[in-house]
Amino acid sequence: MTDIENSKKARVIALYLPQFHPIPENNEWWGKGFTEWTNVGKAKPLFRGHYQPRIPADLGYYDLRLPEIREQQSEMARYAGIEGFCYYHYWFGNGKRLLERPFNEVLESGEPDFPFCLAWANESWSGIWHGAPGKILIEQTYPGIEDYTKHFYVNLDAFFDDRYIKIDKKPIFYVYQPLNIPDTKVFLDCWRELSIKEGLKGFHFVGHSWDETQAKQILALGYDAVNTYWQQGIMKNDHITKYSWNRLSELMIGGKFQLTVWDYKEFATKLSNDIDREQDYYPTILSGYDNSPRSGSRGKIFTNYNPEIFDVHVKEVLRKIENKRLETRIAFLKSWNEWGEGNYVEPDLKFGWGFLEVLKNNLILSKI
């Protein structure tokens, strides 16, 4: 029996970052042994009351090459009522992949026995977080239908895996930058045709969207649904910045910087939208935001983030989707473990299991 068959309220799928193990490319670009923990561990508070560094608790500074870590993560997620992990998947074109080892081992070993799907993180890697935005480390390319075919077959075993998360018997495939694909309809049609040829039921394509205009464009291209991420719109509006520059200067620990800081409490009920009630709109549960470990003084930060206010946000999102049919009663959790952007629900030394308990209380224990 799948987790969805035991679901009480909603299908929450957690985005999952695999960049917690060394790879040759990161060794070359950032130094030997670089992982996401490198930035997380050296982060410092940039103003009074700024919660940095974030220090993991139960799992420590883990390495995703260890199967026991992946098993513990799945046990935590299951405890909290999360249906499965949506692994970020990197395919840069012409067969180039990165960070594929953790998911490949999950697929090949059959462990953990926990549902999953894939999210194509289709964007170029640059030096933007390190003060060199014009430096392209590896470019995302779209060579055409032959490459789309190769991409499909690389993942075919995953799509047939019993753990793969489906909607209406169709595997979910999430695309992070759907409007960046120059021939989107070619890509979608190619995969749909190949899926039928190989005995699948088709695909349920989900595109990541920042605003309503973009969401409508994505759906018009042939995507089955959009994952809405309204936070991006909030960040573009300076007039709703909680702290003025003068106030920030009072809070500063030292140096002139370009931080933008919002009070999470102020926006806990604004991170979802009424349009999320539509069947083909899947809202985001935002598990915090603070990308200063990656971007330093140019960071964007939600401060005053804690389990109590997270609970308000989770309830608001679940209310938006509660009347949908179960198959599409979906919210994406951003994220399970993006520690470098403050997007995580894994236990840390400050809040422990607090965020996991909020999810459990709302997804499993709540009778509302």
C-alpha positions in Angstrom: 0.0 0.0 0.0 1.4 3.4 -1.0 1.6 6.4 1.3 -1.2 8.2 -0.6 -3.6 5.4 0.2 -3.0 6.2 3.9 -3.1 9.9 3.4 -5.3 11.9 5.8 -5.3 15.4 4.4 -2.9 16.1 1.5 -0.1 14.8 -0.6 3.0 16.8 0.4 6.0 16.1 -1.7 9.4 17.5 -0.5 12.0 18.8 -2.9 15.3 17.2 -2.1 18.8 18.6 -2.8 21.5 15.9 -3.5 24.5 18.3 -3.2 25.8 16.8 0.1 28.7 14.7 -1.3 31.8 15.8 -3.2 32.0 15.6 -6.9 35.0 16.3 -9.2 33.4 19.4 -10.7 32.8 21.1 -7.4 36.3 20.1 -6.3 37.6 22.0 -9.3 35.4 25.0 -9.0 35.3 25.6 -5.2 38.0 23.4 -3.7 38.5 19.8 -2.7 35.7 18.3 -0.6 33.2 21.1 -1.4 29.5 20.3 -0.6 26.5 22.3 0.4 27.8 22.0 4.0 30.9 24.1 3.1 28.8 27.3 2.8 26.4 26.3 5.6 29.2 25.7 8.1 31.1 29.0 7.5 28.0 31.3 7.6 28.0 34.1 10.1 25.2 36.4 11.5 25.0 39.6 9.4 22.8 41.6 11.8 21.7 41.3 15.5 19.3 38.4 15.9 20.3 36.8 12.6 20.1 33.0 13.0 23.4 31.8 11.5 25.1 29.4 11.3 22.5 26.7 11.0 23.8 23.5 12.6 22.2 20.1 11.9 21.2 18.0 14.9 20.2 14.3 14.5 21.9 13.7 11.1 24.9 15.9 11.6 26.9 17.2 8.5 25.9 14.1 6.6 27.2 12.6 3.4 24.5 11.3 1.0 26.7 8.5 -0.2 25.8 6.8 3.1 22.7 4.6 2.7 21.9 4.8 6.4 21.6 8.6 6.1 19.1 8.3 3.3 17.2 5.7 5.3 17.0 8.0 8.4 15.8 10.9 6.2 12.9 8.7 4.8 11.9 7.7 8.3 11.8 11.3 9.4 9.8 12.3 6.4 7.3 9.4 6.8 6.9 10.3 10.5 5.9 13.9 9.4 3.3 12.7 6.9 5.4 13.6 3.8 4.4 11.4 0.8 7.8 11.3 -0.8 11.0 13.1 -2.0 11.2 15.0 -5.3 14.9 14.6 -6.1 16.6 17.5 -8.0 17.9 16.0 -11.2 20.6 17.6 -13.3 20.7 17.0 -17.1 22.6 19.7 -18.9 22.2 18.2 -22.4 24.4 15.9 -24.5 24.3 13.4 -21.7 26.0 15.6 -19.1 24.8 14.9 -15.5 25.9 16.0 -12.1 25.1 14.9 -8.5 23.3 11.8 -9.7 24.9 9.3 -7.3 22.5 9.5 -4.3 19.4 9.0 -6.4 21.0 6.3 -8.6 21.9 4.3 -5.4 18.3 4.7 -4.1 17.0 3.4 -7.4 19.5 0.5 -7.8 19.3 -0.7 -4.2 15.6 -0.4 -3.7 16.3 1.4 -0.4 14.9 3.4 1.2 11.4 2.0 0.5 10.0 5.5 0.3 8.2 7.2 -2.7 10.0 9.6 -5.0 9.8 11.5 -8.2 12.3 13.7 -10.2 12.6 17.5 -10.6 14.7 18.6 -13.6 16.7 21.5 -12.4 17.2 22.9 -15.9 19.4 25.9 -15.5 23.0 26.8 -16.0 25.4 26.8 -13.0 27.2 30.1 -12.5 29.3 31.9 -9.9 26.4 34.1 -8.9 26.4 33.1 -5.3 30.1 33.9 -5.1 30.2 37.4 -6.6 30.8 36.2 -10.2 27.3 36.1 -11.8 28.8 36.3 -15.3 31.0 33.2 -14.8 29.2 30.1 -16.3 30.5 26.9 -14.7 28.3 24.6 -16.7 25.7 25.6 -19.3 22.2 24.2 -19.6 21.6 23.3 -23.2 18.7 21.9 -25.2 20.2 20.0 -28.2 16.8 18.8 -29.5 14.7 15.6 -29.8 17.6 13.1 -29.9 18.8 14.5 -26.5 15.3 14.5 -25.1 15.0 10.8 -26.1 18.3 10.0 -24.4 17.2 11.9 -21.4 13.9 9.9 -21.2 15.7 6.5 -21.5 18.2 7.4 -18.8 15.3 7.7 -16.4 13.1 4.9 -17.7 13.9 2.5 -14.8 13.0 5.1 -12.3 9.6 5.8 -14.0 8.8 2.0 -13.8 9.9 1.8 -10.1 6.9 1.0 -7.8 8.0 3.9 -5.6 7.7 6.5 -8.3 5.0 9.0 -7.4 2.1 9.2 -9.8 -1.1 11.2 -10.5 -3.8 9.3 -12.2 -1.3 6.5 -12.8 1.1 8.9 -14.6 4.6 9.6 -13.3 5.1 13.1 -12.1 8.0 14.9 -13.8 8.7 18.4 -12.4 10.5 21.1 -14.5 12.1 23.9 -12.6 12.4 26.4 -15.5 9.7 25.3 -17.9 9.8 28.5 -20.0 13.5 28.2 -20.6 13.1 25.1 -22.9 13.1 26.7 -26.4 11.0 23.9 -27.9 8.9 22.9 -24.9 6.1 21.2 -26.9 8.7 19.0 -28.7 10.0 17.9 -25.3 6.6 17.2 -23.8 5.3 15.4 -26.9 8.5 13.4 -27.2 8.3 12.1 -23.7 4.6 11.4 -23.8 5.0 9.4 -27.0 7.9 7.5 -25.7 6.1 6.7 -22.4 3.2 5.1 -24.3 5.6 3.2 -26.5 7.3 1.8 -23.4 4.1 0.9 -21.6 3.6 3.8 -19.2 0.4 5.7 -19.0 1.9 9.0 -20.1 3.3 11.8 -17.8 2.0 14.4 -15.4 4.2 17.3 -16.1 4.5 20.0 -13.4 6.1 23.4 -14.1 7.5 25.7 -11.5 5.9 29.2 -11.6 6.6 32.5 -9.9 3.4 34.5 -10.8 0.0 34.1 -12.4 1.0 35.3 -15.8 3.8 32.7 -16.0 1.6 30.0 -14.6 -0.9 30.5 -17.4 1.9 30.5 -20.0 3.2 27.2 -18.6 -0.3 25.5 -18.7 -0.8 26.8 -22.2 2.3 25.0 -23.3 0.8 21.7 -22.3 2.0 21.2 -18.7 -0.6 19.4 -16.6 0.0 21.6 -13.6 2.0 24.3 -12.1 3.8 24.5 -8.7 3.2 28.1 -7.5 5.9 29.9 -5.6 4.5 33.2 -4.6 7.5 34.1 -2.4 9.3 35.3 -5.5 6.7 38.0 -6.1 7.0 39.1 -2.5 10.7 39.5 -2.9 10.3 41.8 -5.9 8.2 44.3 -4.0 10.4 46.6 -2.0 7.4 48.4 -0.4 6.7 45.3 1.7 10.2 45.0 3.0 9.8 44.7 6.8 13.0 46.5 7.7 14.0 49.8 6.3 17.6 50.5 5.4 18.0 52.8 8.4 16.7 50.1 10.7 19.0 47.5 9.1 22.0 49.8 9.7 21.1 49.8 13.4 21.0 46.0 13.3 24.2 45.6 11.4 27.1 43.8 12.9 29.6 45.5 10.6 30.2 46.6 7.0 27.9 48.0 4.3 25.8 45.3 2.6 22.8 44.8 0.4 20.6 42.5 2.5 16.9 42.4 2.0 15.1 41.2 5.1 11.4 40.3 5.7 9.5 39.3 8.8 8.2 35.8 8.1 5.3 36.3 10.5 4.1 39.2 8.4 3.8 37.0 5.3 2.9 33.6 6.7 -0.7 33.9 5.2 0.5 35.5 2.0 2.7 32.7 0.7 -0.3 31.0 -0.9 -2.9 32.4 -3.2 -6.6 31.8 -3.9 -5.8 30.5 -7.4 -4.1 27.6 -5.6 -7.6 26.2 -5.1 -7.7 25.2 -8.8 -7.0 21.6 -9.5 -4.0 22.2 -11.7 -2.3 24.6 -9.2 0.0 23.0 -6.6 1.1 25.5 -3.9 4.4 25.6 -2.1 4.9 25.1 1.6 8.0 27.3 2.2 10.3 25.8 4.9 12.1 29.1 5.6 14.4 31.3 3.5 17.9 32.6 4.1 20.4 32.4 1.2 23.1 34.4 3.0 25.3 31.2 3.4 25.6 31.2 -0.4 25.4 34.9 -1.2 26.7 36.6 1.9 25.9 40.3 2.1 23.7 40.1 -1.0 21.3 37.7 0.8 17.6 37.6 1.0 16.3 36.6 4.4 13.0 35.7 6.1 13.7 36.4 9.8 11.6 35.5 12.9 11.0 32.1 11.3 9.9 29.4 13.9 7.6 26.3 14.1 4.7 28.4 15.5 4.6 30.7 12.5 5.3 27.8 10.1 2.2 26.1 11.5 0.1 29.2 10.5 1.6 28.9 7.0 1.0 25.2 6.6 -2.6 25.5 7.7 -3.2 28.3 5.2 -1.8 26.2 2.3 -3.8 23.1 3.3 -7.0 25.1 3.4 -6.3 26.1 -0.2 -6.2 22.5 -1.4 -8.6 20.7 1.0 -11.5 20.5 -1.4 -9.6 19.1 -4.3 -9.8 15.4 -5.2 -7.1 13.4 -3.5 -5.0 12.8 -6.6 -4.4 16.6 -7.0 -4.5 17.6 -3.4 -0.8 18.3 -3.7 1.6 20.8 -2.1 5.3 20.9 -2.7 7.5 21.4 0.3 10.4 23.7 -0.5 12.4 22.0 0.8 13.5 19.0 2.7 17.2 19.9 3.0 18.3 23.1 1.2 20.4 24.2 4.1 22.3 26.8 2.1 19.0 28.7 1.4 17.4 28.2 4.8 14.9 25.8 3.1 14.9 22.7 5.3 12.8 20.8 7.9 15.5 18.4 9.0 16.3 18.9 12.7 18.8 21.6 13.7 20.2 22.5 17.1 17.8 25.4 17.6 14.4 24.0 16.7 15.0 20.2 16.8 12.1 18.3 15.3 9.8 21.4 15.6 9.0 21.7 11.9 8.6 18.0 11.4 6.1 18.0 14.3 4.1 20.8 12.7 3.8 18.8 9.5 2.8 15.7 11.4 0.2 17.5 13.4 -1.3 19.0 10.2 -1.0 16.0 7.9 -1.6 13.1 10.2 -3.1 14.0 13.5 -5.4 16.9 12.5 -9.0 16.0 12.1 -10.1 19.3 10.7 
